[in-house]
Amino acid sequence: MARLFRIIDSAIDKATVSTGSIAVVIMALLAGFITVQVIARYVLSIHIRGLFDLATYCLIIFTFLAAAFALREKQHISIEIFTSLLGNRARTHLGIAVYILGLSFPIILGWYGGQWAYASLTSGVMTITEMPIYKGILIAFIPVGCFFLTLQIIRKLVFDIRSLPRLAIPRAGKFRENPWPQITILILGLIVGLLLATYINKVVGIIIITLTLLFSGMPIFIALGLAGYLGLILTVNIGALAQAPFIAYRSVDSFPLTCLPLFILGGLILEEGKIIHKVFDLFSMFSGRFISSPLVITILIGGFFCACSGSSVATTAVIAAITLPILLKQGFGKSICAGVVAGGTIGTVIPPSIGYIIYGVITGASVGALFIAGIIPGIVIFGSYCMYVIIRGIVSKQSLFEKGQIPQQIAHHEISSRDKLRALKDAGLGLFTPVFVLGGIYLGIFTPTEAAAVMVVYAIIVCVFITRTIKWQGLMNVFLKSAKISSMLLCIIFSAHIFGAVTSQLQIAASLVTFIQAAGLSPYAVLALLFTVLVILGMLMDAASIQLITLPVFYPLAIAAGFDPIWFGVFYIITLEIGLLTPPVGLNLFSIQGVSDIPLGAIIKGAAPFLAIMAFSLLLFVLFPQLVTWLPSTM
């Protein structure tokens, strides 16, 4: 029996890895198709029919095919605020209960997706594009992806069940080792939510169901999908579940959305290619000898890498791993070191940004205009950071160093002009990346998606062929890592759209707009309300999940209050970043703690001034919205 289990487990594992490998190939094709189209347009002055359609097809196939691979690699994120307090045995028991419940998500989606694919293939429906293909072929990847996702969930369940005998049995009275209170809360939460939604108030009941699933430790994309299923049943009927694959398909059938995995891939290639290290060395050489220069360099390098990767939490971990050892070795205090890393890695504020992409896709706002709108706020925030560090160093040098002890001499090596030119040459290729991406979008040379594809090709050329800091095997590993991250975000996107169908059915946004208008709240009172809710959510969840859950409701409120869509996008993103730095559970704070031995209290203390600067800057953008809207108006 054990041998049979190992054979089946190995087969499922190999199949899942194969889907990941296919997804990697699809991602490469995605970048290639768009880049070829750009070259054909500007070099050959021709339009190659169907290449953009092929890129969209690639995104659809990639989304559903890579989901199981991301789950295998434990990439799908979940809210573990409460589950992290449990012991191993209790967490395993709760995980088993959660994943048994979660099995229904891919099974239902795959079942109805398979029926839709069969109906489309038998009726011969074609896509309405320059390069039409049978739509059923694309739809078929929904049940295929769900099949592999189901197998991977079952594999995880079997592994967890088999591991239980090896885990310590809890002693009586050990609450954190007892799984039954948490499992009971999960079941009661669902029952209470269902009863409330059925007999009293659908909105309140569905909110309780959603929160129960999210805080159970279930992967966010499964929790949102299940909440969406239950919501559709409660608001319409069980037959409404047939709409789930249609909603999921439509959510990723979007050419603008293709820039999301491409920007992630381009940023990871530059990271793996050590470009960030070269830029750090360059900034160090030209920074001068003032006491705060290493801290200023950390802020600048954080801003640079954010402009390449667009992911706040990921950037925080990378920058912390690179710069913290250097700063601590030079004697700087742990608190200020953690603060400059936390403040300098506000990834989604700096364009190009995943946050702006998701906002644009959900609301229909121009992603390019959002990128350009983020430039001045990024400069204001980062400039304020640098000024704070410099002024603090002038006023009180002791405050920058551990226990107030200023090192007798901070080593400054004489650097020749030749070394500076070599450093400029090495880092110049990396520094050029955000310039041509944002410059190309501003001048109308590229769309954001085209810029992302060209960035990927450019990063490969630089890191593989010019600097040769990445070997072909290393490049494949980068593609796999990128596939996991992109899949996680895309799965949350299509699940959130399923959940969004429920909020649309309940007309929550329209009801809130009517309520606010009837209450006579001023636009700034509405803005303060949205700010408060987003900061609280930002303390608990990742930015992408918050956007997908709240934007369908909050965006109509903001527009009804008279705010510009592009301005509100920047306000929204900065507010989410404030949440990521807000204790006690800001994700960026834990990212720093995860790659260092700095106590969380010291990290919070160091991040506080930067959090205040960001909040003050946001107030400045509220009082003077032209700081955000002027540059996009000149495009």
C-alpha positions as CSV (number, residue, x, y, z in Angstrom):
1,M,0.0,0.0,0.0
2,A,2.8,2.4,0.9
3,R,4.5,1.6,-2.4
4,L,1.3,2.3,-4.3
5,F,0.9,5.6,-2.5
6,R,4.4,6.6,-3.4
7,I,3.9,5.8,-7.1
8,I,0.6,7.8,-7.2
9,D,2.1,10.7,-5.3
10,S,5.1,10.8,-7.6
11,A,2.9,10.7,-10.7
12,I,0.7,13.6,-9.4
13,D,3.9,15.5,-8.5
14,K,5.4,15.0,-12.0
15,A,2.2,16.0,-13.7
16,T,2.0,19.2,-11.6
17,V,5.6,20.1,-12.4
18,S,4.9,19.5,-16.0
19,T,2.0,22.0,-16.0
20,G,4.4,24.5,-14.4
21,S,6.9,23.9,-17.1
22,I,4.3,24.3,-19.8
23,A,3.2,27.5,-18.1
24,V,6.8,28.8,-18.3
25,V,6.9,28.2,-22.0
26,I,3.6,30.0,-22.4
27,M,5.0,33.0,-20.4
28,A,8.0,33.1,-22.8
29,L,5.7,33.1,-25.8
30,L,3.6,35.8,-24.2
31,A,6.6,38.1,-24.0
32,G,7.8,37.1,-27.5
33,F,4.6,37.7,-29.3
34,I,4.2,41.2,-28.0
35,T,7.8,42.1,-28.6
36,V,7.7,40.9,-32.2
37,Q,4.6,43.0,-32.7
38,V,6.4,46.1,-31.4
39,I,9.4,45.5,-33.5
40,A,7.3,44.9,-36.6
41,R,5.4,48.1,-36.0
42,Y,8.4,50.4,-35.5
43,V,11.1,48.8,-37.6
44,L,9.1,47.3,-40.5
45,S,6.0,49.6,-40.3
46,I,3.7,46.6,-40.4
47,H,1.0,45.0,-38.2
48,I,1.2,41.3,-37.8
49,R,-2.4,40.1,-37.5
50,G,-3.2,38.0,-34.5
51,L,-0.1,38.4,-32.3
52,F,-1.9,40.4,-29.6
53,D,-4.7,37.8,-29.7
54,L,-2.1,35.0,-29.2
55,A,-0.7,36.9,-26.2
56,T,-4.2,37.0,-24.6
57,Y,-4.7,33.3,-25.4
58,C,-1.4,32.6,-23.6
59,L,-2.6,34.5,-20.5
60,I,-5.8,32.6,-20.3
61,I,-4.1,29.2,-20.7
62,F,-1.3,30.2,-18.2
63,T,-3.8,31.3,-15.5
64,F,-5.6,28.0,-15.2
65,L,-2.7,25.7,-16.0
66,A,-0.2,27.2,-13.4
67,A,-2.6,27.2,-10.4
68,A,-1.7,23.6,-9.3
69,F,2.0,24.3,-9.7
70,A,1.8,27.4,-7.5
71,L,-0.1,25.4,-4.8
72,R,2.6,22.7,-5.0
73,E,5.3,25.3,-4.4
74,K,3.2,26.8,-1.5
75,Q,3.0,30.1,-3.3
76,H,-0.7,30.8,-2.8
77,I,-1.1,33.2,0.0
78,S,-3.4,32.9,3.0
79,I,-4.2,35.0,6.0
80,E,-2.4,33.3,8.9
81,I,-3.0,35.8,11.7
82,F,-4.8,33.3,13.8
83,T,-3.5,30.0,12.5
84,S,0.1,31.1,13.2
85,L,-0.8,31.0,16.9
86,L,-1.5,27.3,16.8
87,G,0.8,24.5,17.3
88,N,1.9,22.1,14.5
89,R,-0.7,19.4,15.3
90,A,-3.6,21.9,15.6
91,R,-2.5,23.7,12.5
92,T,-2.4,20.4,10.5
93,H,-5.8,19.3,11.7
94,L,-7.3,22.7,10.8
95,G,-5.5,22.6,7.5
96,I,-7.1,19.2,6.7
97,A,-10.6,20.6,7.5
98,V,-10.0,23.7,5.4
99,Y,-8.7,21.8,2.4
100,I,-11.5,19.3,2.5
101,L,-13.8,22.2,2.3
102,G,-11.7,23.9,-0.3
103,L,-11.9,20.8,-2.6
104,S,-15.3,21.9,-3.7
105,F,-13.9,25.0,-5.4
106,P,-11.9,23.4,-8.3
107,I,-14.4,20.5,-8.6
108,I,-17.4,22.9,-9.1
109,L,-15.5,25.2,-11.4
110,G,-14.0,22.3,-13.4
111,W,-17.4,20.6,-13.7
112,Y,-19.3,23.6,-15.1
113,G,-16.2,24.7,-17.1
114,G,-16.1,21.2,-18.7
115,Q,-19.8,21.5,-19.7
116,W,-19.2,25.0,-21.2
117,A,-16.2,23.8,-23.1
118,Y,-18.1,20.8,-24.5
119,A,-21.0,23.0,-25.5
120,S,-18.7,25.5,-27.2
121,L,-16.7,22.9,-29.1
122,T,-19.8,21.0,-30.4
123,S,-21.5,24.3,-31.5
124,G,-18.3,25.5,-33.2
125,V,-18.2,28.9,-31.5
126,M,-15.1,30.9,-32.5
127,T,-13.3,33.8,-30.7
128,I,-14.1,37.3,-32.2
129,T,-10.5,38.3,-32.8
130,E,-8.0,38.9,-35.7
131,M,-6.9,35.3,-35.2
132,P,-10.1,33.4,-34.4
133,I,-9.8,29.9,-32.9
134,Y,-12.4,27.5,-31.4
135,K,-13.3,29.2,-28.1
136,G,-13.9,25.8,-26.6
137,I,-10.2,25.0,-26.8
138,L,-9.4,28.0,-24.5
139,I,-12.3,27.2,-22.2
140,A,-11.1,23.6,-21.9
141,F,-8.1,24.8,-19.9
142,I,-10.5,25.6,-17.1
143,P,-11.4,22.0,-16.3
144,V,-7.9,20.8,-17.1
145,G,-6.4,23.3,-14.7
146,C,-9.0,22.5,-12.1
147,F,-8.3,18.7,-12.5
148,F,-4.7,19.2,-11.6
149,L,-5.6,21.6,-8.8
150,T,-7.9,19.0,-7.4
151,L,-5.2,16.3,-7.6
152,Q,-2.7,18.6,-5.8
153,I,-5.2,19.4,-3.0
154,I,-5.9,15.7,-2.5
155,R,-2.1,15.1,-2.5
156,K,-1.7,17.7,0.2
157,L,-4.5,16.2,2.3
158,V,-3.1,12.7,2.1
159,F,0.4,14.1,3.1
160,D,-1.1,16.0,6.1
161,I,-3.2,13.0,7.2
162,R,-0.2,10.7,7.0
163,S,2.0,13.2,9.0
164,L,-0.4,13.3,12.0
165,P,1.0,10.2,13.8
166,R,4.4,11.9,13.8
167,L,3.2,15.1,15.5
168,A,3.2,15.4,19.2
169,I,-0.2,14.8,20.9
170,P,-1.3,17.9,22.8
171,R,-1.4,17.8,26.6
172,A,-4.7,18.6,28.3
173,G,-5.3,22.4,28.6
174,K,-2.9,23.3,25.8
175,F,-5.2,25.6,23.8
176,R,-2.8,26.2,21.0
177,E,-2.3,22.5,20.4
178,N,-6.0,21.7,20.4
179,P,-7.5,22.0,16.8
180,W,-11.2,21.6,17.8
181,P,-11.9,25.1,19.0
182,Q,-10.7,26.5,15.7
183,I,-12.6,23.9,13.6
184,T,-15.7,24.6,15.7
185,I,-15.4,28.3,15.0
186,L,-15.0,27.6,11.3
187,I,-18.1,25.5,11.2
188,L,-20.2,27.9,13.4
189,G,-19.1,30.9,11.3
190,L,-20.3,29.2,8.2
191,I,-23.6,28.1,9.8
192,V,-24.3,31.6,11.3
193,G,-23.5,33.2,8.0
194,L,-25.8,30.9,6.1
195,L,-28.6,31.4,8.6
196,L,-28.2,35.2,8.5
197,A,-28.1,35.3,4.7
198,T,-31.1,33.1,4.4
199,Y,-33.5,34.6,7.0
200,I,-32.3,38.1,8.0
201,N,-29.8,40.0,5.8
202,K,-27.9,38.6,2.8
203,V,-25.1,41.2,2.9
204,V,-24.3,40.6,6.6
205,G,-24.5,36.8,6.2
206,I,-22.2,36.8,3.1
207,I,-19.7,39.1,4.9
208,I,-19.5,36.6,7.8
209,I,-19.0,33.7,5.5
210,T,-16.3,35.4,3.6
211,L,-14.4,36.5,6.7
212,T,-14.7,33.0,8.2
213,L,-13.2,31.4,5.2
214,L,-10.4,34.1,4.8
215,F,-9.3,33.9,8.4
216,S,-9.4,30.1,8.5
217,G,-6.0,29.9,6.8
218,M,-7.5,28.8,3.5
219,P,-5.7,30.1,0.4
220,I,-7.3,33.5,-0.5
221,F,-8.2,32.5,-4.0
222,I,-10.1,29.4,-2.8
223,A,-11.8,31.4,0.0
224,L,-13.0,34.1,-2.3
225,G,-14.2,31.5,-4.8
226,L,-16.2,29.5,-2.2
227,A,-17.7,32.7,-0.8
228,G,-18.7,33.6,-4.3
229,Y,-20.3,30.2,-4.9
230,L,-22.3,30.4,-1.6
231,G,-23.2,34.0,-2.5
232,L,-24.5,33.1,-5.9
233,I,-26.6,30.3,-4.5
234,L,-28.0,32.6,-1.8
235,T,-28.7,35.5,-4.1
236,V,-29.9,33.6,-7.2
237,N,-30.1,29.9,-7.0
238,I,-27.8,26.8,-7.4
239,G,-28.0,27.1,-11.2
240,A,-26.1,30.4,-11.0
241,L,-22.9,28.3,-10.3
242,A,-22.8,27.6,-14.1
243,Q,-21.8,31.3,-14.5
244,A,-18.6,30.7,-12.4
245,P,-16.3,29.5,-15.3
246,F,-17.7,32.2,-17.6
247,I,-16.8,34.9,-15.0
248,A,-13.4,33.4,-14.4
249,Y,-12.6,33.2,-18.1
250,R,-13.8,36.8,-18.8
251,S,-11.7,38.2,-15.9
252,V,-8.4,37.1,-17.6
253,D,-9.5,37.5,-21.2
254,S,-7.8,40.9,-21.1
255,F,-4.8,42.2,-23.1
256,P,-3.9,44.9,-20.6
257,L,-3.7,42.3,-17.9
258,T,-0.9,40.5,-19.7
259,C,1.5,43.2,-18.5
260,L,1.2,41.9,-14.9
261,P,3.1,38.6,-15.3
262,L,5.6,40.3,-17.7
263,F,6.5,43.1,-15.2
264,I,7.0,40.5,-12.5
265,L,9.2,38.4,-14.8
266,G,11.3,41.4,-15.9
267,G,11.9,42.5,-12.3
268,L,12.9,39.0,-11.2
269,I,15.4,38.7,-14.1
270,L,17.1,41.9,-13.2
271,E,17.2,40.8,-9.5
272,E,18.7,37.4,-10.4
273,G,21.1,39.1,-12.8
274,K,22.6,41.1,-9.9
275,I,21.7,44.4,-11.5
276,I,20.5,45.7,-8.2
277,H,23.9,45.0,-6.6
278,K,25.6,46.9,-9.4
279,V,23.2,49.9,-8.9
280,F,23.9,49.8,-5.2
281,D,27.7,49.9,-5.9
282,L,27.2,52.8,-8.3
283,F,25.1,54.8,-5.8
284,S,27.7,54.1,-3.1
285,M,30.5,55.5,-5.3
286,F,28.7,58.7,-6.1
287,S,27.0,59.3,-2.8
288,G,29.7,61.4,-1.1
289,R,30.9,61.0,2.5
290,F,28.2,62.6,4.6
291,I,27.2,60.5,7.6
292,S,23.8,59.5,6.3
293,S,24.8,58.5,2.8
294,P,24.5,54.7,3.3
295,L,20.9,55.2,4.5
296,V,20.1,57.5,1.5
297,I,21.6,54.9,-0.8
298,T,19.3,52.2,0.7
299,I,16.2,54.4,0.1
300,L,17.3,55.1,-3.5
301,I,18.0,51.5,-4.3
302,G,14.7,50.5,-2.8
303,G,12.9,53.0,-5.1
304,F,14.9,51.7,-8.1
305,F,14.1,48.1,-7.5
306,C,10.5,48.9,-6.8
307,A,10.3,50.6,-10.3
308,C,11.5,47.3,-11.8
309,S,9.5,44.8,-9.7
310,G,6.4,46.6,-8.6
311,S,5.9,44.3,-5.6
312,S,6.2,45.8,-2.2
313,V,6.6,42.7,0.0
314,A,9.0,41.0,-2.4
315,T,11.1,44.1,-2.7
316,T,11.3,44.6,1.0
317,A,12.7,41.0,1.5
318,V,15.3,41.5,-1.3
319,I,16.4,44.9,-0.2
320,A,16.6,43.9,3.5
321,A,18.7,40.8,2.6
322,I,21.1,43.0,0.6
323,T,21.5,46.2,2.6
324,L,20.9,45.3,6.2
325,P,24.1,43.4,6.7
326,I,26.1,46.3,5.2
327,L,24.4,49.0,7.3
328,L,24.6,47.0,10.5
329,K,28.3,46.3,9.9
330,Q,28.9,50.0,9.6
331,G,27.4,50.5,13.1
332,F,24.0,52.0,12.2
333,G,21.2,51.3,14.6
334,K,18.9,48.3,13.9
335,S,15.9,50.5,14.2
336,I,16.9,53.1,11.6
337,C,18.2,50.4,9.3
338,A,14.8,48.6,9.4
339,G,13.1,52.0,8.9
340,V,14.9,52.9,5.7
341,V,14.3,49.5,4.3
342,A,10.6,49.6,5.2
343,G,10.1,53.1,3.9
344,G,12.2,52.7,0.8
345,T,10.3,49.7,-0.5
346,I,6.9,51.1,-1.1
347,G,6.7,49.1,-4.2
348,T,3.3,49.7,-5.5
349,V,3.6,53.5,-5.4
350,I,6.5,53.6,-7.8
351,P,5.5,52.9,-11.4
352,P,5.4,50.5,-13.2
353,S,3.4,48.8,-10.5
354,I,1.3,45.7,-10.1
355,G,-1.1,47.8,-8.0
356,Y,-1.7,50.3,-10.8
357,I,-2.2,47.4,-13.2
358,I,-4.9,45.7,-11.1
359,Y,-6.6,49.0,-10.4
360,G,-6.7,49.9,-14.1
361,V,-8.0,46.5,-15.1
362,I,-10.8,46.5,-12.5
363,T,-11.9,50.1,-13.0
364,G,-11.1,50.6,-16.6
365,A,-8.8,53.5,-15.9
366,S,-5.7,53.9,-18.2
367,V,-2.8,51.9,-16.8
368,G,-0.4,54.2,-18.6
369,A,-1.9,57.3,-17.1
370,L,-1.7,55.7,-13.6
371,F,2.0,54.9,-14.2
372,I,2.7,58.5,-15.1
373,A,0.5,59.8,-12.3
374,G,2.7,57.9,-9.8
375,I,5.9,59.6,-10.8
376,I,5.5,62.9,-8.9
377,P,4.1,61.3,-5.7
378,G,7.0,58.8,-5.8
379,I,9.5,61.7,-6.1
380,V,7.8,63.6,-3.3
381,I,7.7,60.6,-0.9
382,F,11.2,59.4,-1.6
383,G,12.6,62.9,-1.6
384,S,11.0,63.5,1.9
385,Y,12.6,60.2,3.1
386,C,16.0,61.3,2.0
387,M,15.6,64.8,3.5
388,Y,14.5,63.2,6.8
389,V,17.5,60.9,7.0
390,I,20.0,63.7,6.0
391,I,18.5,66.2,8.5
392,R,18.4,63.7,11.3
393,G,22.1,63.0,10.6
394,I,22.9,66.7,10.8
395,V,20.8,67.3,14.0
396,S,21.8,64.2,15.9
397,K,24.4,61.9,14.5
398,Q,24.2,59.7,17.6
399,S,20.5,58.8,16.8
400,L,21.7,57.0,13.6
401,F,24.0,54.5,15.3
402,E,23.5,51.6,17.7
403,K,23.3,52.8,21.3
404,G,24.3,56.3,20.1
405,Q,27.9,55.2,19.6
406,I,29.4,56.8,16.5
407,P,32.2,54.7,15.0
408,Q,35.5,56.4,15.2
409,Q,35.9,56.1,11.5
410,I,33.7,54.9,8.8
411,A,35.9,53.5,6.0
412,H,35.9,55.6,2.9
413,H,38.1,54.2,0.1
414,E,39.4,56.5,-2.5
415,I,37.7,55.6,-5.8
416,S,39.3,56.4,-9.1
417,S,37.5,57.9,-12.0
418,R,38.1,54.7,-13.9
419,D,36.3,52.7,-11.2
420,K,33.4,55.1,-11.3
421,L,33.1,54.9,-15.1
422,R,33.2,51.1,-14.8
423,A,30.5,51.1,-12.2
424,L,28.4,53.5,-14.3
425,K,28.8,51.1,-17.3
426,D,27.9,48.1,-15.3
427,A,24.8,49.7,-13.6
428,G,23.8,51.9,-16.6
429,L,22.0,49.1,-18.4
430,G,19.9,48.5,-15.3
431,L,19.3,52.2,-14.6
432,F,18.0,52.5,-18.1
433,T,15.1,50.1,-17.5
434,P,12.6,52.3,-15.7
435,V,13.6,55.2,-17.9
436,F,12.7,53.5,-21.2
437,V,9.6,51.8,-19.6
438,L,8.1,55.0,-18.2
439,G,9.5,57.2,-21.0
440,G,8.1,55.0,-23.7
441,I,4.6,55.0,-22.0
442,Y,4.6,58.7,-21.5
443,L,5.6,59.5,-25.1
444,G,3.1,57.0,-26.5
445,I,5.8,54.7,-27.9
446,F,4.6,51.7,-25.9
447,T,1.4,50.6,-24.2
448,P,2.1,49.3,-20.6
449,T,1.8,45.8,-21.9
450,E,4.2,46.4,-24.7
451,A,6.6,48.1,-22.4
452,A,6.5,45.1,-20.0
453,A,7.2,42.6,-22.9
454,V,10.1,44.7,-24.2
455,M,11.4,45.0,-20.6
456,V,11.5,41.2,-20.3
457,V,13.4,40.8,-23.6
458,Y,15.8,43.6,-22.7
459,A,16.4,42.1,-19.2
460,I,17.3,38.7,-20.8
461,I,19.6,40.3,-23.3
462,V,21.4,42.3,-20.6
463,C,21.7,39.6,-18.0
464,V,22.3,36.6,-20.2
465,F,24.3,37.9,-23.1
466,I,25.9,41.2,-22.0
467,T,26.7,41.0,-18.3
468,R,26.4,37.1,-18.3
469,T,25.2,37.1,-14.7
470,I,22.5,34.6,-15.5
471,K,23.1,31.1,-17.1
472,W,20.3,29.5,-19.1
473,Q,19.5,27.1,-16.2
474,G,19.3,30.2,-13.9
475,L,17.0,31.8,-16.4
476,M,14.6,28.8,-16.3
477,N,14.5,29.0,-12.5
478,V,13.6,32.7,-12.7
479,F,10.8,31.9,-15.1
480,L,9.5,29.2,-12.7
481,K,9.6,31.6,-9.8
482,S,7.8,34.2,-11.8
483,A,5.2,31.7,-12.9
484,K,4.4,30.9,-9.3
485,I,4.0,34.6,-8.3
486,S,2.0,35.5,-11.3
487,S,-0.3,32.4,-11.0
488,M,-1.0,33.3,-7.4
489,L,-2.1,36.9,-8.4
490,L,-4.1,35.8,-11.4
491,C,-6.0,33.1,-9.4
492,I,-6.9,35.7,-6.8
493,I,-8.1,37.9,-9.7
494,F,-10.5,35.4,-11.2
495,S,-11.8,34.2,-7.8
496,A,-12.4,37.8,-6.8
497,H,-14.4,38.3,-9.9
498,I,-16.6,35.4,-9.0
499,F,-17.1,37.0,-5.5
500,G,-17.6,40.3,-7.2
501,A,-20.5,38.9,-9.1
502,V,-22.2,38.5,-5.7
503,T,-21.6,42.1,-4.6
504,S,-22.9,43.2,-8.0
505,Q,-26.0,41.1,-7.6
506,L,-26.6,42.6,-4.1
507,Q,-26.0,46.1,-5.5
508,I,-23.8,46.9,-2.5
509,A,-21.9,49.8,-4.3
510,A,-25.1,51.4,-5.5
511,S,-26.7,51.1,-2.1
512,L,-23.7,52.7,-0.4
513,V,-23.7,55.6,-2.9
514,T,-27.4,56.2,-2.3
515,F,-26.8,56.0,1.5
516,I,-23.9,58.5,1.4
517,Q,-25.8,60.9,-0.8
518,A,-28.8,60.7,1.5
519,A,-26.6,61.2,4.6
520,G,-25.1,64.3,3.0
521,L,-21.5,63.3,3.7
522,S,-18.9,65.6,2.2
523,P,-16.4,64.2,-0.4
524,Y,-13.6,64.4,2.2
525,A,-15.7,62.6,4.8
526,V,-16.1,59.8,2.2
527,L,-12.4,59.8,1.6
528,A,-11.6,59.6,5.3
529,L,-14.0,56.6,5.6
530,L,-12.3,54.8,2.7
531,F,-8.9,55.6,4.1
532,T,-9.7,54.1,7.5
533,V,-11.1,50.9,6.0
534,L,-8.2,50.4,3.6
535,V,-5.6,51.0,6.3
536,I,-7.3,48.4,8.6
537,L,-7.5,45.9,5.7
538,G,-3.9,46.7,4.8
539,M,-2.8,45.6,8.2
540,L,-4.4,42.2,7.7
541,M,-4.2,41.3,4.0
542,D,-1.9,41.7,1.0
543,A,-2.6,44.7,-1.3
544,A,-3.7,42.7,-4.4
545,S,-6.4,40.9,-2.5
546,I,-7.7,44.1,-0.9
547,Q,-7.9,45.7,-4.3
548,L,-9.9,42.9,-5.8
549,I,-12.3,42.7,-2.9
550,T,-12.9,46.4,-2.3
551,L,-12.5,48.2,-5.6
552,P,-15.8,47.2,-7.1
553,V,-17.5,48.8,-4.1
554,F,-15.1,51.7,-3.3
555,Y,-14.4,53.0,-6.8
556,P,-18.1,53.9,-7.5
557,L,-18.2,55.7,-4.1
558,A,-15.1,57.7,-4.9
559,I,-16.4,58.7,-8.4
560,A,-19.8,59.6,-7.0
561,A,-18.1,61.8,-4.5
562,G,-16.4,63.7,-7.4
563,F,-12.9,62.4,-7.3
564,D,-10.8,61.9,-10.4
565,P,-10.3,58.2,-11.3
566,I,-6.6,58.6,-11.8
567,W,-6.1,60.6,-8.7
568,F,-8.1,58.2,-6.6
569,G,-5.9,55.3,-8.0
570,V,-2.8,56.9,-6.6
571,F,-4.5,57.8,-3.3
572,Y,-5.8,54.2,-3.1
573,I,-2.3,52.6,-3.7
574,I,-0.5,54.9,-1.2
575,T,-3.2,54.1,1.4
576,L,-2.6,50.4,1.0
577,E,1.1,50.9,1.4
578,I,0.4,52.8,4.7
579,G,-1.5,49.7,5.8
580,L,1.5,47.5,4.9
581,L,3.7,49.5,7.3
582,T,1.1,49.8,10.1
583,P,1.6,47.7,13.2
584,P,0.8,45.3,14.6
585,V,0.5,43.1,11.5
586,G,1.9,45.1,8.5
587,L,3.3,42.6,6.1
588,N,6.4,44.6,5.2
589,L,7.4,44.7,8.8
590,F,7.3,40.9,9.0
591,S,9.2,40.7,5.7
592,I,12.1,42.6,7.3
593,Q,11.9,40.5,10.5
594,G,11.9,37.3,8.3
595,V,15.3,38.0,6.8
596,S,17.0,39.6,9.8
597,D,17.3,39.1,13.6
598,I,16.0,42.6,14.3
599,P,13.2,42.6,17.0
600,L,9.7,43.5,15.7
601,G,9.6,46.4,18.2
602,A,12.7,47.9,16.8
603,I,11.4,47.5,13.3
604,I,8.1,49.3,14.2
605,K,10.0,52.1,15.9
606,G,12.2,52.6,12.9
607,A,9.3,52.5,10.4
608,A,7.2,55.0,12.3
609,P,8.8,58.2,10.9
610,F,8.6,56.9,7.4
611,L,4.9,55.9,8.0
612,A,4.3,59.5,9.2
613,I,6.1,60.9,6.1
614,M,3.9,58.8,3.8
615,A,0.7,59.9,5.6
616,F,1.7,63.6,5.4
617,S,2.5,63.2,1.7
618,L,-0.9,61.7,1.1
619,L,-2.5,64.6,2.9
620,L,-0.5,66.9,0.6
621,F,-1.9,65.1,-2.5
622,V,-5.4,65.4,-1.1
623,L,-5.0,69.2,-0.6
624,F,-3.1,69.6,-3.9
625,P,-4.5,67.0,-6.3
626,Q,-2.6,68.7,-9.2
627,L,0.6,67.0,-8.0
628,V,-1.0,63.7,-9.2
629,T,-3.1,64.8,-12.1
630,W,-0.9,67.3,-13.9
631,L,1.7,65.0,-15.5
632,P,-0.9,62.5,-16.9
633,S,-2.7,65.5,-18.4
634,T,0.4,66.3,-20.5
635,M,0.6,62.8,-22.1
